[in-house]
Amino acid sequence: MAPVMVACHRRVEADYSCAVDEWGIGIVGFMCPFGAYPFDRQTPPQTQDAIRRCGRTFPADGPAAASDEFTGFLRALLTADPRLRATAS
């Protein structure tokens, strides 16, 4: 798995749950309109730090701008605490 796709709370195989899939949906959902990973940085350590902090930013204007509803949906999926992450239910 690409480091930019790893869920922030995922440490070992035993940590796998639906929350990991929900995180992945948030990553792909971000990539489709914005054309980039939400946590991609200059170096791998910076990327890992951004993932742990959930340090994502959304383009504010231009062709990659998205509605408040959509960015709210992505924020709900890309939440650090898996217990607070949006679910399919």
N, C-alpha and C positions, 0 to 999 in steps of 0.2 A: 504494500500500500504506500502511496506517495505520502511523504511527511506532511504536506499541506492539507491532506485529507483526514488525518488522524484526529479523532475526537479528543478534546482537551482533557476529559476525565479518564480516558482509556490508558491503562498502564500495563495490564496483562490480559491474556486470553480470557480469564475468568470474568473480566469486566464487561464482556460483550453482552449487550441487551438491545432492545428496540431503540433505546436512547442513542445508541451509536448510529443506527440507520437514520434516525431523525436528524442527527447532526449532518450526516452525509447528504441528505435531501437539502439541507440548508446550504451546504457548500456548492452543490450543483445548481441550486436555485439562484445563488449569487453569481456563479460563473456565466450562466446563460445571458442575462441582460448586460452584465458589466464586463464580460470578457477577461476576467482575472480571478485569481483565488482571493478570498476575503482576507487571508492572513499572510499573503506573500510579502516578504521583505527582501532586503539586499543579501542577507546571509542566512544559512540554515539555523544558526542559534537565534537570530532575530525572529525568524519565522516561528520557531518553537515557542519563544517567549510571547509572541503575539497570540498564538493559539492558546497558551495557558491563561493569558489575561483576557481572552476573547476581544482583542484589540482590532476590531474591524471598522472600516469607514465606508461610507456610501457616497458615490458621486452626487454632488448637490445640484448640478445642472448639466446641460448639454445632452447629447444623444443617449448617454447611459443613465440619465436621471430616472428614478423610479418613484412611484407614488408612496405616500406615507403608509398606506395599507400594506403594500408589498414589502417595504423595508421593515415594518412592524412584524410581518410574518417571518421574515428572515431572522430578525433579532430574537424572536421566540424560539426558532429552531437552533440558532447559534448561541444558546445560553450555556454558560459554563456548568452550572449545576444540573445534572441530568434529571433530578427530581422536579425541577422547575421548567424544563424544556417542554415545548409544545408537543402534543402527541396526536396520533391519528383520531383518537376518540374525542 
